[in-house]
Amino acid sequence: MHKLYKQALMVVTLAVGLSGIALGASDSVDQPSPTIGERDSSEAGKLYPAFEAGVRRAADEGPDALRHYIERTRTIYGFYYWDFAK
């Protein structure tokens, strides 16, 4: 049994070591900046994250479209109506 514990410990140590190497390698690579969505004409000059493009389009269409979009995507994004209502 003692031999099995040593082998298991070696496997775990190897796995942790390799995952550390993989993480270290990704740290040295330049990461692209977050994608910025298109400019909203009603909010001149302000930028927002690309994942908010749909909710902002719905807000531009009106309160019913915004409410429908937020209800439809509530489990995906977790947006709140009053954060985007105009």
Order of alpha helices (4+ residues) and beta strands (2+ residues): alpha-alpha-alpha-alpha
